Amino acid sequence: MWRDKLVTAESQLRMLDEVLAIYRRKRIPCEWEIRTIPIHTLTATQNGVEADKFEAVLQMVKEGGLGTPVIVEEHFVDDQYRRYLIDGHCRTKARIELGERTTEAYVIWSPRGDFASNFVTVAAQYGNVLVKDLPLIPPNGG
């Protein structure tokens, strides 16, 4: 169940390490840094947010919880930055709902600017939907 999977600082850093390890194995040079980024232009890498999880996370964020940075990939394509949310869809959508404009993020980027990424491929398969436009998925998928 999703309650067992709520993010912690340690679990987020483990996920960041796992993503970076994949790029190292592929010999894609990537770096990361913590930044404050705008959230209304983040592209989702999933097709929705669980409605019951969203309601609980929204309340936690409203109360000042779940402040762990999200994980984002940044690509420089066609003279602009494109940012893909890897982890933190529910927290980000909650922050948007609460009127926030920015969030802290572990931003993964490459000196190459653009790089091969399964996350970019998945986002395209879902239609390159912005996180702010992700639908809420009812419990049990409907």
N, C-alpha and C positions, 0 to 999 in steps of 0.2 A: 504494500500500500504506500501511497505517496508520503504519508506522515513519517514513515521510517527513512525517507530520503531527503528530508529538509537539509539544506546546505549548512555546512559549518566552514569555518576558515580553513581547517585542515583538509576537508574533503574537496574544497574548491582548489586548493593548491595542488592536491593529488591529480585532479582532473587537468589542470594546467600542465603539469609535468607529463601526463600521459599524451596530451595533444602534441606538445613539443617533441616528445620522444618519437612520435610517428614521423614528424617532419625530419628529424635527425636521421632516422632510418632511410628516408627517401632522399637524403642529402640536399634538403631544401633549407637554406639558411634562414632561420627565424629567430627573432628576439622578442622580448616582451617588456612591458612597463605598465605601471599603474597610472591611469589618467582619469580625469573627469571628462566624460564625453556626453554629447547630446543624445537623448534617447528616442526622439521622435523619428529619426531616420534609420534606425537599426532594422536590418532585414532579418526576418525569422528563419530559423533552420528546422522548424517543426510546423505542423499544420494546424495547431490549436493549443489551447490551454485548458486543462481540466477545470470545470466550473467549481466543483466543491473545493479543490485545492486553492483556486484563485480567491474564493471568499475568505478562506482562512489566512492566506498569505496577505491579502489586502489588509485585513485587521492587524496582523503582526507588523506590517510595514507602517501602517498608520500609527501604531504604538511605539515606533522607533526601532523595531527589530529587523532582523534579516539584512543587516547592513554590509554583509560580505560582498566584495566586488564581483560583478558578473564577468564572464569570459567572452571576449570579442576578437574576431579576426578582422584586420584592416588590410584592404587591398587598394592599390592606387591604379585605377583603370580610366582611360579616356580623360586624363587630366583632372580626375576627381577621386576623392576617397570614398570607398564603399565599405561599410562595416556590417559584419554578419554576427549575430548573437549566437554563440555556441552554447552557453549555459546561463540560465537566469531569465527565461522567458516569462515565467509567472511573476517573479519579483519586478521585472521591468514593466510589465503591463500594469501591475499594481501601482508602481510609481507614476506612470503616465496617468492612470485613473485619478490619482491624488494630486495631479497638477504639477508634478515635478518635471523639470526640463532636462536634467542631467543625472548621471549616475557615475559612481566609481567603477572602473573596469580594469581587468587585466587585459591589456591590448596586445595581441600577437601580430607581429608585422615582419616583413622581410625586406632587406635592403634591395631586393629585386623589384619591389613595388607590388607586383602581382605574382601569384604563385599557384600551382595546382592545389586545389583544396576540395575534399569531399563535401565540406560544409557549403561551399558555393554551389556545387552540383545539386545538393539536396534542396537548397533554397530555391534554385531555378525550377526544380521539379514541383515545388509547392507554389510556384508563380511569383517568387520574389516579393512576398507579402511583408509589409512592415509589421513589426511587433505590435504597434498600436492598433492594427487592423485584424489581429488574430481573433478568430472566433472562440467562444467558450464552448467546450465540449461537455455535454451533460454526462453525469455518472453512467458508467457502463456503456459509453459510446452512443447513447441516445435512448 
